[in-house]
Amino acid sequence: MSNQPPYLPTDMGITNTVLLLSNNVSSGPYAWQLPQCSISSNPYGGATGTYGLFNCIAIQNGAISAVVWFYLPPGGQGILLGIIGVQYPSTFFASASPLLYVGTNGSLYSADWKGSGWNVSTPNALTPGWHMAVYEEWAASTSGPYYLALYLDGYFVTQSSSTSLPQLFGLNGPFPYNDIGTAEVGGGYPGTPYSGTSNYGWWFFNGNIAYVALYNRVLTTSDVLAIYQGIRITSGLVAEYIGNNYNVSTGVWYDSSGNNYNASTVVAGQYPPRGCTLWPADTLSTWPNSTWLTWPQC
């Protein structure tokens, strides 16, 4: 894919905004926490209690699909979507899963934990530039099997199945904290800073995120391609976050689906700046070679 801005759904009227994340300690780190729900009965046999929105969607509907438009800078890496038992800046290692991440090797991963690491990935490293990833995870029945799938730039990459309960459905849960842009990660996941070790830590995505949409069903291949081509798919849409609806003064990312699932800043007092790029890219003569610090403010 070339370094072009995303074909964000045109019927939403999105014109120019990109949300920014950074793992630069002098200006960040930045990430967003999703709202929560209470699971009093888990049909999959996993834990009950307070969960974040990713878990809530999956447990209540048997499936989740997440669409993420992101800009990957040279050397870009980190977690795009994750579930955690504790919230940053806790240094206590709790069960966690990086549901969608770009590895230190540049590959894109969909992942979960089912008693051991479970993941699928692109065979090659992503090129720097704009990409659209789709993470999907679902259960065939309340007793499994469970499935994990990955799409990149409108096309299906691969999927995997498991008969073991994954953390998304409540293994080792509950997971009160579901984040966009970070999670804790340990040595059981390939392509992370801790792969193959007994160490763990927070891993923030160091690129830009422009759009996140969450669905309570498995998106079809035609759905994914349509979204990539700029068509807004609303069937099963639970929450939707676009750059235009981020309030830089409060650190709140407002849900544009109408369901009021607003996301809030993860790091207290750290409200990410909101830089812009315009569609199309040639309206910014220095884009994409410039850094977000030089992009116009919205």
C-alpha positions as CSV (number, residue, x, y, z in Angstrom):
1,M,0.0,0.0,0.0
2,S,1.3,3.4,-0.9
3,N,1.7,6.2,1.6
4,Q,-1.7,7.6,1.0
5,P,-4.2,8.8,3.7
6,P,-6.9,6.3,4.5
7,Y,-10.1,6.0,2.5
8,L,-12.1,6.8,5.7
9,P,-15.8,6.2,5.2
10,T,-16.8,9.1,3.0
11,D,-20.4,9.3,4.1
12,M,-19.2,10.3,7.6
13,G,-17.8,13.6,6.2
14,I,-14.4,13.0,7.6
15,T,-12.0,15.5,6.1
16,N,-8.8,16.0,7.9
17,T,-8.1,14.6,11.3
18,V,-5.6,12.1,12.6
19,L,-5.4,11.1,16.2
20,L,-1.8,10.8,17.5
21,L,-0.1,8.4,19.8
22,S,3.5,8.4,20.9
23,N,5.9,6.3,23.0
24,N,8.2,9.3,23.3
25,V,8.5,9.8,27.1
26,S,9.0,13.5,26.7
27,S,5.6,14.0,25.2
28,G,3.6,10.8,26.0
29,P,2.8,8.1,26.4
30,Y,-0.8,8.2,25.1
31,A,-3.6,5.7,24.9
32,W,-7.4,5.4,25.5
33,Q,-9.4,3.3,27.8
34,L,-12.8,2.0,26.7
35,P,-15.9,1.9,28.8
36,Q,-16.9,-1.1,30.9
37,C,-19.8,-3.4,31.6
38,S,-20.7,-6.0,34.3
39,I,-20.8,-9.6,33.2
40,S,-22.9,-11.5,35.8
41,S,-23.2,-14.7,33.9
42,N,-20.6,-16.0,31.4
43,P,-22.0,-18.6,29.0
44,Y,-18.5,-19.6,27.9
45,G,-17.4,-20.7,31.4
46,G,-15.0,-17.8,31.9
47,A,-14.9,-15.4,34.8
48,T,-17.6,-12.9,35.6
49,G,-17.2,-9.3,36.8
50,T,-16.2,-6.0,35.3
51,Y,-14.9,-6.1,31.8
52,G,-13.9,-3.6,29.2
53,L,-15.8,-3.1,25.9
54,F,-13.8,-5.6,23.8
55,N,-14.6,-8.4,26.3
56,C,-18.2,-7.2,26.7
57,I,-18.9,-7.4,23.0
58,A,-17.4,-10.8,22.6
59,I,-19.0,-12.4,25.7
60,Q,-22.4,-10.9,25.1
61,N,-22.5,-11.6,21.3
62,G,-20.1,-14.5,20.7
63,A,-18.0,-12.4,18.3
64,I,-16.1,-9.2,17.8
65,S,-14.6,-7.4,14.8
66,A,-12.4,-4.4,15.1
67,V,-11.4,-2.1,12.3
68,V,-8.3,0.1,12.8
69,W,-6.9,2.7,10.4
70,F,-3.4,3.6,11.4
71,Y,-0.3,5.3,10.1
72,L,2.9,3.3,10.6
73,P,6.1,5.4,10.7
74,P,9.5,3.8,9.9
75,G,10.3,1.6,12.8
76,G,6.7,1.7,13.9
77,Q,5.6,-0.9,16.4
78,G,3.4,-1.5,19.4
79,I,-0.1,-2.5,20.6
80,L,-3.1,-1.1,18.7
81,L,-5.8,-2.9,20.9
82,G,-5.3,-4.7,24.2
83,I,-7.1,-6.2,27.2
84,I,-5.5,-5.9,30.7
85,G,-6.2,-6.8,34.3
86,V,-4.6,-3.6,35.6
87,Q,-4.3,-0.1,34.2
88,Y,-1.2,1.9,33.4
89,P,1.0,2.9,35.2
90,S,0.7,-0.2,37.4
91,T,3.9,-2.4,37.4
92,F,2.0,-5.4,38.7
93,F,1.9,-8.0,36.0
94,A,-1.7,-9.2,35.5
95,S,-3.1,-11.4,32.7
96,A,-3.3,-9.4,29.5
97,S,-3.6,-9.9,25.8
98,P,-2.4,-7.7,22.9
99,L,-5.4,-8.3,20.6
100,L,-3.9,-6.4,17.7
101,Y,-0.3,-5.2,17.4
102,V,2.6,-4.4,15.0
103,G,5.6,-6.4,16.1
104,T,9.2,-5.4,16.5
105,N,9.7,-7.4,13.3
106,G,7.2,-5.2,11.5
107,S,4.6,-7.9,11.0
108,L,0.9,-7.3,12.0
109,Y,-0.5,-9.7,14.6
110,S,-4.0,-10.7,15.9
111,A,-3.5,-12.5,19.2
112,D,-5.0,-13.8,22.4
113,W,-4.0,-16.1,25.3
114,K,-5.5,-19.6,25.7
115,G,-3.2,-21.0,28.3
116,S,-0.4,-20.3,25.8
117,G,0.2,-17.6,23.2
118,W,-2.2,-17.8,20.3
119,N,-1.7,-15.6,17.2
120,V,-1.9,-15.2,13.5
121,S,0.2,-12.7,11.5
122,T,1.1,-11.3,8.2
123,P,4.0,-13.2,6.5
124,N,6.0,-10.1,5.9
125,A,6.7,-6.8,7.5
126,L,4.3,-3.9,6.8
127,T,5.7,-1.0,4.8
128,P,5.6,2.4,6.5
129,G,2.4,4.3,5.6
130,W,-1.4,4.1,6.1
131,H,-2.9,0.7,6.7
132,M,-6.3,-0.7,7.6
133,A,-6.2,-3.7,10.0
134,V,-9.2,-5.9,11.0
135,Y,-9.0,-8.1,14.0
136,E,-11.7,-10.8,14.4
137,E,-12.3,-13.3,17.2
138,W,-15.4,-15.4,17.7
139,A,-16.9,-18.6,19.2
140,A,-18.6,-21.3,17.2
141,S,-20.6,-22.2,20.3
142,T,-20.5,-21.6,24.1
143,S,-18.1,-24.6,24.3
144,G,-16.0,-23.5,21.3
145,P,-14.1,-23.9,19.1
146,Y,-12.8,-20.3,19.0
147,Y,-11.4,-18.5,16.0
148,L,-9.0,-15.7,15.4
149,A,-8.6,-13.9,12.1
150,L,-6.7,-11.1,10.5
151,Y,-7.2,-8.7,7.5
152,L,-4.9,-6.1,6.1
153,D,-5.7,-3.3,3.7
154,G,-9.1,-4.8,2.7
155,Y,-8.0,-8.4,2.2
156,F,-8.1,-11.6,4.3
157,V,-4.7,-12.7,5.6
158,T,-5.2,-15.8,7.7
159,Q,-7.1,-17.4,10.6
160,S,-6.6,-20.0,13.4
161,S,-8.9,-22.1,15.6
162,S,-8.6,-23.3,19.2
163,T,-10.6,-25.6,21.4
164,S,-9.3,-23.8,24.5
165,L,-11.0,-20.8,26.1
166,P,-9.2,-17.6,25.3
167,Q,-8.9,-14.5,27.5
168,L,-11.2,-12.5,25.4
169,F,-14.1,-14.8,26.6
170,G,-13.0,-14.8,30.2
171,L,-10.0,-17.0,30.8
172,N,-7.9,-15.6,33.7
173,G,-10.4,-12.7,33.8
174,P,-12.1,-10.4,34.4
175,F,-10.3,-7.7,32.4
176,P,-11.7,-4.3,33.5
177,Y,-9.3,-2.4,31.2
178,N,-9.5,-2.5,27.4
179,D,-7.3,0.0,25.7
180,I,-6.6,1.5,22.3
181,G,-2.9,2.1,21.9
182,T,-1.3,0.1,24.7
183,A,-1.5,-3.0,26.9
184,E,0.8,-5.0,29.1
185,V,2.6,-7.8,27.2
186,G,4.8,-10.7,28.3
187,G,7.1,-13.2,26.8
188,G,4.5,-15.5,25.3
189,Y,3.8,-13.3,22.3
190,P,6.1,-13.3,19.3
191,G,7.4,-10.0,17.9
192,T,7.2,-8.1,21.1
193,P,10.1,-6.5,23.2
194,Y,9.7,-9.4,25.7
195,S,9.4,-12.4,23.3
196,G,10.9,-15.5,24.8
197,T,11.7,-13.9,28.2
198,S,10.0,-13.9,31.6
199,N,9.8,-10.2,31.5
200,Y,6.8,-8.0,30.8
201,G,5.9,-4.3,30.4
202,W,3.6,-1.7,28.8
203,W,4.0,-1.4,25.1
204,F,2.6,1.8,23.5
205,F,2.0,2.1,19.7
206,N,4.3,4.8,18.3
207,G,2.3,5.7,15.2
208,N,-1.0,7.4,14.5
209,I,-4.5,6.1,14.7
210,A,-7.3,7.8,12.7
211,Y,-10.3,5.5,13.0
212,V,-11.5,2.5,15.2
213,A,-14.8,0.7,14.7
214,L,-16.1,-2.2,16.8
215,Y,-18.7,-4.7,15.6
216,N,-20.6,-7.4,17.5
217,R,-20.3,-9.9,14.6
218,V,-17.8,-11.4,12.2
219,L,-17.3,-9.0,9.3
220,T,-17.4,-10.8,5.9
221,T,-14.7,-10.4,3.3
222,S,-17.0,-8.1,1.3
223,D,-17.7,-6.0,4.4
224,V,-14.0,-5.5,5.0
225,L,-13.3,-4.6,1.4
226,A,-16.2,-2.2,1.4
227,I,-14.9,-0.4,4.5
228,Y,-11.4,-0.2,3.0
229,Q,-13.0,1.4,-0.1
230,G,-14.7,4.1,2.1
231,I,-18.1,2.6,2.6
232,R,-19.5,2.9,6.1
233,I,-20.9,-0.5,7.3
234,T,-23.3,0.0,10.2
235,S,-24.8,-3.5,10.6
236,G,-23.6,-4.7,14.0
237,L,-21.7,-1.4,14.7
238,V,-21.3,-1.0,18.5
239,A,-18.8,1.8,18.8
240,E,-16.9,4.1,16.3
241,Y,-14.1,6.5,17.0
242,I,-13.0,9.1,14.4
243,G,-10.4,11.8,14.8
244,N,-12.9,14.6,14.4
245,N,-14.6,13.5,17.7
246,Y,-11.5,13.6,19.9
247,N,-11.6,16.5,22.5
248,V,-8.0,17.5,23.1
249,S,-8.9,19.5,26.2
250,T,-10.4,16.6,28.1
251,G,-8.7,13.6,26.6
252,V,-12.1,12.0,25.7
253,W,-12.6,10.2,22.4
254,Y,-16.4,10.4,21.7
255,D,-18.2,7.5,20.2
256,S,-19.8,8.5,16.9
257,S,-22.0,5.4,16.6
258,G,-24.7,7.0,18.8
259,N,-24.2,4.3,21.5
260,N,-22.2,6.6,23.8
261,Y,-19.3,4.3,24.4
262,N,-16.8,7.1,24.9
263,A,-13.1,6.4,25.5
264,S,-11.0,8.3,28.0
265,T,-7.3,9.1,28.3
266,V,-5.3,6.3,29.9
267,V,-2.5,8.4,31.3
268,A,-3.8,11.0,33.9
269,G,-3.1,14.5,32.8
270,Q,-1.7,13.4,29.4
271,Y,-4.1,14.6,26.7
272,P,-2.7,13.7,23.3
273,P,-2.3,16.5,20.8
274,R,-4.4,16.2,17.7
275,G,-2.4,16.8,14.5
276,C,-4.0,16.9,11.0
277,T,-3.3,15.6,7.6
278,L,-5.7,16.4,4.8
279,W,-7.3,14.1,2.3
280,P,-5.7,13.9,-0.2
281,A,-2.1,13.9,1.0
282,D,-0.8,16.3,-1.7
283,T,-2.4,19.2,0.2
284,L,0.5,18.9,2.6
285,S,3.6,19.3,0.6
286,T,5.8,17.7,3.2
287,W,3.6,14.8,4.1
288,P,4.3,11.9,4.7
289,N,8.0,12.7,5.2
290,S,7.3,15.2,8.0
291,T,6.6,14.2,11.6
292,W,3.3,14.7,13.3
293,L,4.8,17.6,15.2
294,T,4.9,19.6,12.0
295,W,1.4,18.8,10.9
296,P,-1.3,21.5,11.3
297,Q,-3.3,21.5,14.5
298,C,-7.1,20.8,14.1
